[in-house]
Amino acid sequence: MKSKVYLRRYWQLYALIALPMVYFIIFKYGPMYGVQIAFKDFNFFKGISGSEWIGWDAFREVFANPDFVKTLRNTFMLNFLDLVVSFPAPIILAIMLFEIKIVWFKRLSQTILYIPHFISWVIIGGIVYQVFGTQSGMINNMLANWGYSAIPFLSDKNYWLVTYLLAGAWQSAGWGTILYLAALTGINKELFEAAEVDGAGRMKRIWHITLPGIKTTVATLLIINLGHMISIGFDRPYIIGNLVVREYSDVLSTFVYRVGLESGQYTLATVVGLFQAVVGLFFLLGANYASKKLTGDGII
């Protein structure tokens, strides 16, 4: 009875929550019907229901494929290095912006930092090739004019890895800064004033007030990032990568593209996608459990 009264009183709230629920049901849970392709010899003309069951054969074929092992290794490596390089960047930028007292300079800096997040990776890839290209890149043209040899930013796997990580940090840092600045504005200003009166310097205020104040946000975003350790976007490694550095740039998303779309082996592509989802779930749950044990904060 109480639930019916509550529903009638706050039906607007239930109507609002119904819209995202419908979205998730249609576009997130509905496509799960296609997961059974991983256990079938999928025939495009027969459809999902008409294709024959093959059990775990496709999984054995994928796991025995040396290209899958290589792309799995590269996915973990790039995501781990991305976590090391890109995850601290927005925290540092947000703290620096929070400490700036000149309003116009702070707003200008925020705008400059936010812009890369809204630029397509296709455009960023073009910028990367224009700046770091071996033959026609701006940096190597300047080095040639000064009498130095060209640096193979995009044709040597180690240089390419550094370029890949820096481009990712530049593109993502602005969006992360927004999240941390929102958390910083929620910290009680009186804590900073009291610390300043007690003689605490800027670094001590950051260490004892600012960082503990955003601890929950840091833990939440870290858990989400760890949950994505096995999944990686297609556009960034595909656009910046090339055949010369394929030893590092070939990841699970590009493997699925080659196997699924170029070769038409939809069963194998579905197997890789299902594998990513299951392993990603374990990473997410494991990171959440560890975060709760170490910091007391989690998302579940």
N, C-alpha and C positions, 0 to 999 in steps of 0.2 A: 504494500500500500504506500509506504514512504517513497519507494522508488518511482511510482506512478505520479505522485504529487511533485516530486523533484523534477521528473521529466516534463510535466506540464509547465512548471514554473520556469525552467531553464531550457526550453526546447530550442531556443536560438543557438545555444552553445552546441547542442547535439547536431543541429543542422550544419553548423560550421565544420565540426569534426567529421561529418559524413562525407564531405567533398574529398578530403585527402584519403579517407578510407576507400572510397570508390576508385580513386586513382590507383592506389596500391593493389587493390583486388584485380583490376583490369590489366594494368601494365606491369605488375611485379609478380603476383601470384598466378595470374592467368597463363603467362608464358611457361610456367613450370610444367605444364602439360607436355611441352616439347622435350623435357629432360629424358623421356623414355627413348628418344632417338639414340642415345648412347648405348642402349641395350638391343638395338635393332639394326638390321642391314637396310638402312633407309633407302627407299626408292622414291624419287621425286614424284613420279607419276602415280604410284600407289598411295602415297601419303603416309602419315604416321601410323594410323590404325591398320593400314593394309600391308605394311612392311613386316618382314619375318623377324622373329626374336633370335638373337645370337648370344644372349647372355653376356659374359664378361670377356668375350673374344676381342672386342675392340679395345678394351682397357689393356689387355696383354700386348696388343700390337703397338699401342701408343707408348707404353712404358718401356718397350724393347727398342723403340726408335731412338737412335743416338742424337738426332736433332732435337727431340723433346728434352732429353737430359741436358743438352747444351743450353737450350732456351730457358729451361727451369733454373739452371745455375745463373744465367745472366739476369733473369728476373729478380732473383733473390739479391744478387750482387748490386744491381742498379738501385733497387728499392732501399737496401740497407745503406748504401752510400748517400742516397737522396735524403734518408732520415737523418744521417749524421750532418750533412751539409745544410739542407733546407729547413729542417725542423727548428734549430736554434735561431735562424735568421730573423723570422718575424718577431720572436720574443725580444731579441736585442733591439730591433728597430722600434718596436712598440715602447719599450722602456726609454729609448733615446727621445722619441717624439713626446712621450709623456713628460719628460723633464724639460722640454723646450718651453720657455715662457713667452717668446715673441709670437703672437697669435698669427700674423700674416705669413711668417716663415714656416710655422708649423702646418698651416693649411696648404701652402704651396708644396711642402715636402710630402704631405699625405697624398695630394693629387698626383704627383709624379710617381710615387710608389704604387698607387692603386692602378694606374693605367695599364701596365703589362698584363694584369690578370684578365682584362677584357679584350686582349688581342688574340686572335686565332693562332694556333701553332703553325699553320701554313705561313702566315705573315712572319712570325718569329723565326721560322726556319729560313725564310728568305733573308731576314736581317742577319742571321748567324752566318749564312754563306757569303753575304756581302761584306761582313766584318772579318770573318775568320778564314775565308777561302784561301787555298794555297796559291792559286794562280792570280786571282783577281780580288782577293780580300783586301780591305782597307789597311789592316795591320801589316800584312806581308808586303803590300805596295810601299808602305812607309819604310819598312825594314830594308827593302831593295834599294830605295832611294838613298838610304844612309849607308849602303854597302854591306849589309848583313844578309845572311841566307834566310830563306823562307822557313817558317815554323809550320810543320804539318798538323795544324789544329784538327782537321777533319779527315786526314788520311793516315794518321798513326793512331793505333787503338788507345794508347795511354793518353795522348793529347786530346783525342776525341772524348775520352771519358771525363776529363776535366772540363772540357767545353760543354758537354752534356749536363754535367752537374751544375755549373755556373748558370747556364741558360735556365735550368729548372728553378734554381733558387731565385733568380731575377724575376721570373714570371709569377711565382707563387708567394713570394714574401709579402707583397702588398695586401693580399686577401687575408693572410694569417695575421697581419698587423691590425686589421680592423677588428678581428675577434679579440685579440689581447688588449687593445685599447678600450674596448667595451668593458672588459673585465677590470681594467685598471681604474676606470671611472667609478666603479662601484666600491672602491676602497675608501674608508672613512678618512677625510682630509685631516681630521683632528690628530690622527696617529702620526702623520708627517710633521704637523706643527709641534706636537709634544716631543717628538724625537729631535727636531731642530732645536727646541729650547734646551733639551738635555745635552746638546753639543754633538749630536750624531752628524757625521758628514754625509755627503751625497751617496757614496758607495755603501755606507752602513745602512742608510735608509732604504736603499734598493735591496740590499741583502736581507734585512730583517723585516721589512714592511711590504715592499713591492712584490718581490718573488713569492713570499707566502700568501699574498693576497690573490695571486693568479694561479696558485697551485692546482686548484680543481680544474680550471680551464686547460692547463698544461697536461694534466693527467688524462682528461677526456680526449683531447686531440691526439695525444700519444697513443692511446688505446686504439682509436680509429685508424691512425696511420699504421700501427702494427697489424691491424686486421686486414690491411690492403697490401701486406708484404708480398703476397703471391700474385696479386693482380696488378697489372700495369697498363697504362693508357696506350692506345695504338699509335696516335698521331705523333707524339714526341720522338720515340725511337725510330719510327718509320721515316719521318721527314728529315731529321738530322742525320740519321744513319745512312750508310752506303755499303756497297759490296766489299770495299777495302777493309772496313772495320766491322764486318758482319760477325766476327768472333765475339764481339761485345754487344753489338746493337741488336742482334737477333734475340727476341724475347718471346714469351708465350703468346702475346697478342698478335705479333707478326707471324708466328707459327700457325695460329688458328686461321689467319687471313690466307696464308699460302695453301694450307691443307683444305680449308672449308670452301673459300670462294674461288681460288685459282684452280685447285684440283678437283673440286666438287665432292670431296670426301666428308660429307656432313656428319656422319657418325663419329669419325675421329675428332672433328672439331668440337662436337658436343661433349665428347669424353673429356677433352682438355678443359672446356668451360665448367663442367661439373666438378672436375678435380680441383680447379681453382676455388670454386665456391665452398666446397667442403673443407679444404685445407685453410682457407681464409676464415671460416667460422671457428675452427679450432684455434687459430692465432688470436682471433678477437676474444674468445672466451678465456684463453690462457693469459693474454695481456690484462684483461679485466681482473682476473683472479690475483695476478701478481701485483697489480696496482692497489687493490684493496688490502692486500697483506702488508705492502710496504708503506702506503700513504694513507690508507683508509678511504680513498676516493675511487669510484668506478662509475660505469655507465649502466650497469645492470644490478 
